[in-house]
Amino acid sequence: MSCRLDQNRENVIAFYEMMFNDCEPEKAIEQFAGSQYIQHNPHVADGKQAFIDYFRQMAREYPGKSVTVKRSVAEGNLVVLHCHQVWPGGLEYAGIDIFRLDDGGKIVEHWDVLQTMPTASANENGMF
């Protein structure tokens, strides 16, 4: 089971970096998505083509954006990423992305939550 979890984690991280950092959403979908792609982010329409269209537009509008995966957790058919996003203009976010994979290890569903990096904190622990 551990090999399967490790492979799921590696696939999700590769997918995420390919679509976000490399600006290759078509390649990410082709290589890592299953027969369907269910989207829960309210800013992105459902389906593979909607995903591609959204990330193509993002690449045009925000060149230079980047994401760093800080940690990941794999359990069952889910992989969770805790990420630091840096956007042009000084915007930074802490994000959690949850991916569900099918029995073949392909991504079929996605949820996410995003938080603007705070300028002040009641503790010194940081977001990551």
Backbone torsions as a table, in degrees:
resi	resn	phi	psi	omega
1	MET	NA	-36.3	-177.4
2	SER	-60.6	-39.6	178.9
3	CYS	-62.5	-40.2	179.5
4	ARG	-65.4	-43.1	178.3
5	LEU	-63.9	-43.2	178.4
6	ASP	-62.3	-41.7	179.7
7	GLN	-66.4	-41.3	176.8
8	ASN	-59.9	-45.3	179.7
9	ARG	-61.1	-47.5	179.4
10	GLU	-61.0	-41.4	179.6
11	ASN	-64.7	-43.2	-179.1
12	VAL	-66.1	-42.5	178.8
13	ILE	-64.2	-43.2	177.7
14	ALA	-61.6	-43.5	177.0
15	PHE	-58.1	-49.1	-176.0
16	TYR	-63.3	-45.7	-179.4
17	GLU	-68.7	-36.5	179.7
18	MET	-65.8	-42.9	-177.0
19	MET	-79.3	-34.0	-174.4
20	PHE	-91.5	-56.4	-175.6
21	ASN	-80.5	-42.3	-176.7
22	ASP	-85.3	-10.5	-179.9
23	CYS	56.4	44.1	179.2
24	GLU	-125.4	64.2	-176.6
25	PRO	-64.6	-32.5	178.5
26	GLU	-62.3	-47.1	-179.8
27	LYS	-64.0	-40.3	179.2
28	ALA	-61.6	-46.5	179.2
29	ILE	-64.1	-46.1	-178.5
30	GLU	-60.3	-42.3	-174.3
31	GLN	-83.2	-34.7	-167.7
32	PHE	-119.9	-10.7	-177.1
33	ALA	-92.5	150.3	177.0
34	GLY	-82.6	-162.9	-176.7
35	SER	-67.4	-24.1	176.7
36	GLN	-130.6	162.7	174.7
37	TYR	-140.3	104.8	-178.2
38	ILE	-92.9	127.2	-175.5
39	GLN	-112.7	132.6	177.1
40	HIS	-109.4	-9.0	176.0
41	ASN	-67.4	123.4	-175.4
42	PRO	-69.0	-9.9	179.6
43	HIS	-92.6	-6.9	-176.1
44	VAL	-122.8	129.9	177.9
45	ALA	-69.4	163.7	-178.7
46	ASP	-73.6	149.6	172.1
47	GLY	101.1	163.3	-176.4
48	LYS	-66.4	-44.4	-177.5
49	GLN	-66.9	-37.1	177.2
50	ALA	-63.5	-39.4	175.9
51	PHE	-59.9	-49.2	179.7
52	ILE	-59.3	-48.3	-179.4
53	ASP	-59.5	-43.8	-179.1
54	TYR	-62.0	-47.8	-176.8
55	PHE	-76.1	-24.6	171.3
56	ARG	-65.1	-47.1	179.1
57	GLN	-62.9	-42.5	179.6
58	MET	-59.5	-42.7	-179.8
59	ALA	-62.5	-38.2	178.5
60	ARG	-69.4	-42.7	-174.1
61	GLU	-81.4	-24.3	-175.7
62	TYR	-133.1	61.3	177.6
63	PRO	-62.5	141.5	179.1
64	GLY	93.4	-3.5	176.9
65	LYS	-64.2	153.5	178.0
66	SER	-151.2	158.7	177.7
67	VAL	-134.5	142.7	174.5
68	THR	-124.1	124.6	176.4
69	VAL	-79.3	118.9	-178.4
70	LYS	-89.8	-35.4	176.9
71	ARG	-159.1	161.4	178.5
72	SER	-144.7	152.4	179.1
73	VAL	-135.5	133.0	176.9
74	ALA	-123.3	130.6	178.2
75	GLU	-149.0	127.6	-179.1
76	GLY	57.7	-126.2	179.4
77	ASN	-102.5	21.8	-179.6
78	LEU	-118.0	145.0	171.1
79	VAL	-130.5	132.9	179.5
80	VAL	-116.2	131.3	176.1
81	LEU	-113.4	137.0	172.7
82	HIS	-110.7	114.6	-167.8
83	CYS	-127.6	153.7	173.0
84	HIS	-109.7	117.4	178.6
85	GLN	-104.6	133.5	176.6
86	VAL	-121.7	125.3	-176.1
87	TRP	-116.8	153.7	176.2
88	PRO	-55.1	147.2	179.8
89	GLY	89.2	6.4	176.4
90	GLY	86.2	9.3	177.9
91	LEU	-79.1	134.6	177.2
92	GLU	-135.4	144.6	-177.7
93	TYR	-135.8	149.6	166.3
94	ALA	-103.5	129.4	-176.6
95	GLY	-131.7	152.0	171.8
96	ILE	-122.2	124.6	176.1
97	ASP	-118.4	135.1	178.6
98	ILE	-118.5	128.3	179.8
99	PHE	-121.6	136.7	171.9
100	ARG	-105.1	135.0	180.0
101	LEU	-112.3	151.3	176.9
102	ASP	-82.3	-177.6	-177.2
103	ASP	-65.5	-19.5	177.7
104	GLY	-91.1	4.6	179.2
105	GLY	81.7	18.8	179.2
106	LYS	-100.5	145.0	-178.5
107	ILE	-75.0	128.3	-178.4
108	VAL	-127.7	-8.2	-177.7
109	GLU	-156.0	148.3	-176.8
110	HIS	-144.2	136.8	171.3
111	TRP	-128.0	155.1	172.9
112	ASP	-154.8	157.5	171.4
113	VAL	-134.4	143.4	-174.7
114	LEU	-134.7	136.2	-179.5
115	GLN	-130.0	130.8	173.8
116	THR	-62.5	137.5	178.6
117	MET	-64.5	128.8	-177.5
118	PRO	-73.5	150.5	175.4
119	THR	-87.4	-18.7	178.1
120	ALA	-141.9	156.5	-179.0
121	SER	-146.1	147.5	177.4
122	ALA	-75.3	-9.1	176.4
123	ASN	-135.4	172.4	-178.3
124	GLU	-105.8	19.8	-174.2
125	ASN	-79.0	-23.6	-178.5
126	GLY	76.3	173.5	-178.3
127	MET	-85.8	-16.2	-175.9
128	PHE	-128.8	NA	NA
